[in-house]
Amino acid sequence: MKGDLLLLGSVGVAMVAVPAAVLLWSGQPLPGVVAGLPLSVPVAAVGEESAAKNQGAFSQPAAVPSSSGGASVSSQAEPSDGELPAQGEGDEAEALPSTVSERWESPVQTLRIYDQSTGDVAELSLEEYTRCAIAAEMPADYHLEALKAQGVAALTYALHQAMEQRGLPEEEKDPALKGADFAADPGNRLGYMTEETAREFYGEQFDYCWDKISRAARTASRCAALWEGEPIAAAYHAISAGETTEAAENIWEGPLPYLVEVDSSWDILAPGYKSTVTVADGELKELLTAAGANLLPDPATWLEVEERSPAGYVTAIRAGSITISGNQLRNLLGLRSAAFQLERTHTGYTFYVRGYGHGAGLSQAGADHLARQGWGFDEILLHYYKGATLAQVVTG
């Protein structure tokens, strides 16, 4: 495909009609704006801190982390289980699994993406976008079935964004998008990564990594998560808090029936599952005061957890005179997740953090673990997007 060339401007893409797999939900209609997720943010925002920022797959050496949140690749180049066949093999699309039982015709043939760095609008085919999104969002040394699952999640949310944006009245569309469906920053590997950028990033491992990602994309680009005939807000994150994933209503504005708590206890095995952050009193005071909190002289009174979700994430914490969400404090302090324990020290607070990301939807580390236990990408998706069924979609 020509993702790197098409990103240079708004270019029409000739599409071939092909069947695609789609997740369906049989519940109530999706709200017009899903759970507080704005239409003009990069698709990566729903995935938030993706596994590409972490330390690679469970059974692999630590991956080389990206400084800007892009993909990472293991320090060993040899394929592990679930990898590519020999060069040149596997170019044809794989048969979709038997769980694909319905058909859906997508109104979106190509995706229009605003480049936040250049101001250009690129037009990508679904396969091009899926491949570039996988490269940006997940380490190439993750299992092939996990890469496919990631591709489905990323493409699904992109389709959701496109349909929502295109369905708005002209006066409600964000003019900053210049007619695009959503924004991303491919130059900094946020949302998706072009082939040109990937060549620089992967270096001598490019051929192996790009071939593997391309194979995953050939299947994943025929997949999207639907509910009541429309793409769902297919949220994903790097590592859960180690018990279950988080429910949507504990993060955003309301519940979504396919983003509920599901088992992801195996995430405790993931590199980067635990992290520790210590914040000195002076820095904490400055941050909380800027956020609108009035603080008593004694720093020991500044923070107190008031509520946690069943998944272990802080949903409410008193910060001086105000109460904020765990995610608000997490963003304020740069914590990896809102699943944290507090400890008061002599000079500040120490945060013991579990997981990475908001915790809703697909756990990327969990997907890799399940794939290495023999799960197919469809089984992984059906596990993390509860109540969904697979369907086949045709574009053309």
N, C-alpha and C positions, 0 to 999 in steps of 0.2 A: 504494500500500500504506500501512499505518498503523503503521510501525515506531516512530514517536515516541509514539503512544498506547499501544501494547502494552507498551512498556518501563516503564510506570508501575506494573505489577503483574503477577501471574500471571493471564493472560487466555487463555481457550480460543480457538483460531483454527480456523475452518471451512476445511478444505482441499478443493480440487478435484483430482480425479485427472488428472494430466498426465504425459506421458512426459518422461524426463530422460536426459541423457547421463552415462555413468559410465565411468571408467577401470578396466580389469581387469588383474590380473597373474596369470600361470599358475604361480606358484612355490609355496613352502611357506607354511603358515599363519602369520599375523602373531602375534607374541608378545602376551600379555595386556596388558602395559604396554610401549609401544613405546619402545625406545631411551632409556629414562630420562626420558621426557617425562611429568610428573605429570598426573593427571587433573583436578586442581582449579586449574590455571593458566588464564589467558585464552588463547583460541585464538591471540591475537597472539603468544604466546610462541614458537610454532613458527615463525612468520614473523619473529620477533625484530625487528631493526632494518629496518623495511620501507622501501620507496622513498619513502613519505610523509615520511620524515625527511630526504630528500635534495633534490637541486636540480633536479627536473623531468626531462623527457624529453630525449633526445639532441639533437633538432633544434629544441628550443624554448628560449626564454629561461629563466633560472633561475627555479624555482618559489619561492613564498613558503614557507619551512619552518615546520613546526609546532613550537612549543616543547615539546609533550608527546607528540610522536610521531604526530600525526594526519595527515590527508591534507593535500596542498598543491595549489595551483592556479597555473598559469602567470600571469605578469604581463600576458600578452596574452590577451584574451578571444576573439579570432577563432578559429574551428575550424581545425584542421589536417587532414591526410589521415586518413581513417578515422573521421571524426566523424559527428555526428548528421545525419539528414535534417531537413527543416523541421519546426517545431513542430507536433505532432499526428500526424506520420507515424511509422511504425514501431512502433505500439503493439502489434501482434500479434507473437507469438513467432516468431522466425525458424526456418526449417527447419534441423534439425541436419545437420552435414556427413556425407558418405558413410562416413566412418571410424567412425560410430556403427553398430555391427553386431550388438550383443547387447542384451538387456533384463535389468533387475534391479529387483525390487520392494523398495523401502526400508521397513524396519520403523519408521523415524523419520518421523513426519508433521510435527512441529513441534520446535523446539529450546527448551529451558528454560535460561535464562542467569541466573546470580547476578550482580547489580550490586554490585561491590565498594565503591562509594561510598555507595549508599543502603541496601543490604541487601535490596532487593526481588528477586524472581524474575520475570523476564519470559518470556513464551512467544511466539515468533516463528515465522511460516511460513518455509519454506526460502527463498522469494524475498525476503521482508523481510530476513532475516538476511544473505543474500548481498549485497543492495544496500548495507546498512549497513556490512558488512565491507569491501567494495570502497572505500567512501568513506573509511574509516579507514586502510586499508592501502596505497593507491596514489594518486599524484597524478592529478587529473582530466584533466590535459593529456597523459597517456599515451595511446597509440593504443587505439582501441576493442577491438581483438582482444587486446591485452595486459590490458585491464581484464577482459575475459571470462575469460582464463586465470587471473588473480588471483582472480576470483570462484569459479572451480572449485576452486582450491587451498584457499581459506579455507573454503568449504562442506564440502569433503571432510574436512578435519581436524575440523571441527565435528561431522560425522556420526560420524567415528571416535571422538571423545570421548564423544558421546552413547551410542553402542552399548557402548563399554567401561564407562561409568559405570552404565548401566542393567543391564548384565549382572553386576555385582558382587553378592555376597550383602549383605543389608542391614547386617550387622555390619561390613562392610568399606567401606561408603560413607562419604564425608567428611561429617559432620553440618554442617560450616560452609557447605556448598553449599545447604542447605535444600531438598534434592530436585532441584536444578538439575543440568544435564549438565556444565557448566563455568562458570568465572567470567570476567568481563570488566569493563571500566570505561568504559562509553559516554560518561559525562560528561566524561572526559578523553581521549576518542577512542582508547581502547586496546581493541582487539578488534573493536569496531564503533562506528558513529557514528549517532545518531538523526537523523531529518529536522530536528527542531527545532535540534539542535546544528549540523547542516550549514548551516541558514539563517544562523546567526550566523557560522559559520566562512567560508563562501564569499561572504557579503555580496551585492553586486549581481551577482555571477556565479553565484548559486545556481541559477537556472532552467536555464542552460546546463549547468552541472556535474551537477546532479541528474538532468536528462533523459538526459544521456549515460551516467551511472552506472546509471540505471534500465534503459536499453536493454541495457547489458552484463549486468545482473542477470537480465533476462528469459531470456537464453540460459544464463548461467552457473548459475542456480538449478536448471536441469535437468541439471546436470553434477556428477559427483563421482568421485573416484579410488578404484577398488576393486581389491582383490587377493584372489583366492580367495573372491570374493563379498562381501567386506567392505571398508569404506573404509580407505584407506591413511593413513599419517602423512605427509600431503602438505606437507612442509616447504618453506619459501620464505624468501628473503632479499633484501636490496636490491641488492647488487652483488657479484659473485664476485671472486676475486683476480686475474682477468684471463687465466687459462689454461683451467682446467676448474673445474666445481663440485666440492665436497668430498663424499667418501663418508661415509655415516652412521657407520660404525665408528670414524672418526677424531674424532667429536664426542660420540657417546653410547655406549651400552653394547655395541652389536653391529651387525653389518651388516644392511642392508635391501636386497633385490635391486633395487628401483626407485630407490634413492637412491645412485647411483654417480657416478663422475666422468664428466662429459660436457662437450663443448666449449662454452665461453662466453667465448672470447677477445675478442669484440667489446665486452665490458664495460669494456675500457680506454678506450673513448670516452665513458663516462658521466661527467657532472659529479659531483664528489665521489668519484671513483675513488681518488684519492690523498689522504692526510692525514698530518700530522706532529704528534707529541706529544712534548714534552720534560718529563721528570720530574726534579726536583732530588733530590740525594742524601738530603737530610733527609726529604723526603716519601716517597721510595722506601723508606728504612730503616724508617720508621714503619709503612708498609703491609706490607712483607715480614715484619717482626717480629710484627705482629698476626696474620699468616697462619701463624705457627709456625716461621719460618726463623731459624736462627742465622747471623749474618753476621760475617765477618772485618773487621778495621779498614779494609782497603783496598777502597773501593767498586768498583774495577775487577774484583773477584772475585765480585761479587754475582750477576751474571746471565750465563748462557751457554746458547745454544740447543743442544739435544742431538739433536733429531729434527724433521724436517718431513715432511708428507705429499706425495705426488706433485703435488697441486694447489697446493702452496706454503704451506700453513698450518702454523704451529708446533704440533707435537703434544706435545712435551716440552721443558721448559726448566728448567735448574738455577737455583734461587733460593736462594743461600746453601747451607744444609745440607739442603734439601729439593728434590725435583723435582716440578713441577706441570705441568699442561697449558697450552698456549698460550691456550686459552679462559679458564682460571682467571686467568692473568695479565692477559689482555685485560679481563676483568670487574673485576679489582682496580684497574687503571689507567684504565679508561674508554676503551680503544682501540676503534676501529670494527670491527676484525676481528683474528683471530689470524694473518693473513698479514702479518708485519712483519719488518723488518730492524732490528738494533740498532746504535747508534753511541755509543761512550763519549765524553762531553765532559769538560771540566775540572770541571764542577760537577754532573753528572748523566748521564742517558741520554736519547738521542733515538730515538724509534720512528718509522720510515718505514713507513706502513701502506697496504696495498692492499685495496680492496674495503670492503664494509660488511655485517656480519652473519656468521652461522656458515658460510655458503657452500654449504649442502646444498639440493638440490631446485631449485625454480624460482628463477631469477634474475629479479627484477622489471625491472631495467634491461635485461637480456638479452632478456626477453620484449618489451619496448617496441621494442628495436632490430629484432628479428626481424619483429615486426608491421609495422614501417615498410619492411621489405624484401618484404612481401607474404605473410608467413606467416599462416595462420589460427590461431585459438586452439587448435584441436585439434592442429595440427602442433607448436605451441609446447609443449603439455603432453606430447605423445608424445616430444619431444626431451628434456625435462628429467626426466621420470619414465620412465626407460629400461625397455623391455620391456613397457610398459603397452599395453592396447588400449582402445578406446572402446566403451561399451555404453549402452543406453538403459534408464532406470529409470522406474518408475511409482510415484507416491505416491497414496494414497487409501484 
